[in-house]
């Protein structure tokens, strides 16, 4: 898992190894900083980032990152 900050958001990037024939599945959770509670709160939990397994852990994390950034840029996340 990796955590990255993008403005008021945190991306939690996950990659899970798949059984034979192998590959990696990618997921992203998105948290947004809440000024009232002065902490991050989850606005999207373990969103599946791709329907096609990645060949490597790094590719899966990159896919999760791309998906998370696209969701933030689209602006359709719950407040």
Buried (B, 14 or more C-beta within 10 A) or exposed (E): EEEBEEEEBBBBBBBEEEEEEEBBBBBBBBBBBEEEEEEBEEBBEEBEBBEEBBEEEEBBBBBBBBBBBEBBEEEEEEE
